[in-house]
Amino acid sequence: MSHWLPAPLHRAALRCAHALRKHWWRIARPHVAGCSVIGLDERGRVLLVRHSYGLGCWTLPGGGLGRKEAPAVAAAREWREEIGCDLSGMRALGVLDHRLHGARNTVHLFAGTIAGQPRADGREIVEIGLFARDALPEARSRAVDERLALLARDAR
């Protein structure tokens, strides 16, 4: 999708594409690969986003890997596209495998420090929030807790 499309129409197209993708995954059961990024500010708060599609809960930024795209390159690209600023000191935390709408989903997890001012694009990302780890929003993806546990394990 391009930015020539008005934002409300772009959001509607994303919701439609997401619904079609979920149906396709349930039928085809492909192996998909993606990345997820934990961004922390200077106070140690976690950056979470709400997408314009899906369940509307808070989640970590991330997305799919392009064909032959290295996971670290995809993570940096997804962060930049979704958050609009850089991430410094990005490091790999691990690889997770789970089911997502019937598909086998391999997620490469990265973490780093927010470098710049995060901003939602109002299209794919409708809201960005910074949360203390002991004050995360209740309406969050279960994956957030699982992935933050890996960050805590990495810190030890």
C-alpha positions as CSV (number, residue, x, y, z in Angstrom):
1,M,0.0,0.0,0.0
2,S,1.2,3.4,-0.7
3,H,0.6,6.7,1.0
4,W,-1.3,8.1,-2.0
5,L,-4.3,6.1,-0.6
6,P,-6.3,8.1,2.0
7,A,-5.5,6.9,5.5
8,P,-9.1,5.6,6.3
9,L,-9.2,3.6,3.0
10,H,-5.7,2.3,3.7
11,R,-6.7,1.1,7.2
12,A,-9.8,-0.6,5.7
13,A,-7.6,-2.3,3.1
14,L,-5.2,-3.5,5.8
15,R,-8.2,-5.0,7.8
16,C,-9.4,-6.8,4.7
17,A,-6.0,-8.1,3.8
18,H,-5.4,-9.3,7.4
19,A,-8.7,-11.2,7.4
20,L,-7.9,-12.8,4.0
21,R,-4.4,-13.8,5.2
22,K,-5.8,-15.5,8.3
23,H,-8.2,-17.5,6.2
24,W,-5.5,-18.5,3.7
25,W,-3.2,-19.6,6.6
26,R,-5.9,-21.8,8.1
27,I,-6.4,-23.5,4.7
28,A,-2.8,-23.7,3.4
29,R,-1.0,-24.0,6.8
30,P,2.2,-22.4,5.5
31,H,5.5,-21.9,7.4
32,V,5.8,-18.1,7.8
33,A,8.7,-16.2,9.3
34,G,8.7,-12.9,11.0
35,C,10.4,-10.7,13.5
36,S,9.3,-8.9,16.7
37,V,11.2,-6.0,18.3
38,I,11.4,-5.0,22.0
39,G,12.2,-1.3,22.1
40,L,13.1,0.3,25.4
41,D,13.5,3.9,26.2
42,E,16.1,5.5,28.5
43,R,13.8,4.7,31.6
44,G,13.5,1.1,30.6
45,R,9.9,1.4,29.5
46,V,8.6,-0.9,26.7
47,L,7.3,0.5,23.5
48,L,4.0,-1.2,22.4
49,V,1.8,-0.5,19.4
50,R,-1.9,-0.9,18.5
51,H,-2.5,-1.9,14.8
52,S,-5.4,-0.7,12.7
53,Y,-6.3,-4.3,12.1
54,G,-6.6,-7.4,14.2
55,L,-7.9,-7.5,17.8
56,G,-6.8,-3.9,18.7
57,C,-4.7,-5.1,21.6
58,W,-1.3,-3.7,22.5
59,T,1.6,-5.7,21.0
60,L,5.2,-5.4,20.0
61,P,6.3,-3.9,16.7
62,G,7.3,-6.4,14.0
63,G,6.2,-8.1,10.8
64,G,7.1,-10.6,8.2
65,L,10.5,-11.3,6.6
66,G,10.8,-10.6,2.9
67,R,12.0,-13.3,0.6
68,K,15.7,-14.0,1.4
69,E,15.7,-11.1,3.9
70,A,17.9,-11.5,6.9
71,P,16.0,-11.4,10.2
72,A,18.0,-8.5,11.6
73,V,17.5,-6.5,8.4
74,A,13.7,-7.2,8.6
75,A,13.6,-6.2,12.3
76,A,15.3,-2.9,11.6
77,R,13.0,-2.3,8.5
78,E,9.8,-3.1,10.4
79,W,10.8,-0.9,13.3
80,R,11.5,2.0,11.0
81,E,8.3,1.5,9.1
82,E,6.1,1.1,12.1
83,I,7.8,3.5,14.6
84,G,9.3,6.1,12.4
85,C,12.6,6.4,14.3
86,D,15.8,4.4,14.8
87,L,16.7,1.7,17.3
88,S,20.2,1.6,18.6
89,G,22.1,-1.4,20.0
90,M,19.8,-3.9,18.4
91,R,20.6,-7.5,19.4
92,A,19.0,-10.9,18.8
93,L,17.3,-12.5,21.8
94,G,16.2,-15.8,20.2
95,V,13.8,-17.6,17.9
96,L,10.3,-18.7,18.8
97,D,8.1,-21.2,17.0
98,H,4.3,-21.2,17.4
99,R,1.1,-21.5,15.5
100,L,-0.6,-18.4,14.2
101,H,-4.0,-18.9,12.5
102,G,-3.0,-22.4,11.6
103,A,0.3,-21.5,10.1
104,R,3.7,-22.4,11.6
105,N,5.2,-19.1,12.6
106,T,8.9,-18.6,13.3
107,V,9.6,-15.3,15.1
108,H,13.0,-13.8,15.4
109,L,13.1,-11.7,18.5
110,F,15.3,-8.6,18.8
111,A,15.7,-5.8,21.4
112,G,17.3,-2.4,21.4
113,T,17.1,1.2,22.6
114,I,14.7,3.7,21.1
115,A,16.7,6.4,19.3
116,G,14.5,9.3,18.3
117,Q,10.9,10.2,18.7
118,P,8.4,7.4,18.0
119,R,5.3,8.3,16.0
120,A,2.4,6.3,14.7
121,D,1.8,6.5,11.0
122,G,-2.0,6.5,11.5
123,R,-2.3,3.8,8.9
124,E,-0.9,0.5,10.0
125,I,-0.1,1.8,13.5
126,V,-2.8,3.8,15.2
127,E,-1.3,4.2,18.6
128,I,2.1,4.0,20.3
129,G,2.7,3.8,24.1
130,L,5.6,3.5,26.5
131,F,4.9,1.3,29.5
132,A,6.8,0.4,32.6
133,R,7.2,-3.4,32.7
134,D,5.2,-3.6,35.9
135,A,2.4,-1.5,34.5
136,L,1.7,-3.0,31.1
137,P,-1.8,-2.5,29.7
138,E,-4.3,-5.3,30.4
139,A,-5.4,-5.4,26.7
140,R,-2.1,-6.8,25.4
141,S,-1.2,-9.7,23.3
142,R,-0.1,-12.8,25.3
143,A,3.0,-12.8,23.1
144,V,4.2,-9.6,24.9
145,D,4.7,-11.4,28.2
146,E,6.4,-14.3,26.6
147,R,8.8,-12.1,24.7
148,L,9.5,-9.8,27.7
149,A,10.4,-13.0,29.7
150,L,13.1,-13.8,27.1
151,L,14.4,-10.2,27.5
152,A,14.6,-10.7,31.3
153,R,16.3,-14.0,30.9
154,D,18.8,-12.4,28.5
155,A,19.5,-9.6,31.0
156,R,20.5,-12.3,33.6
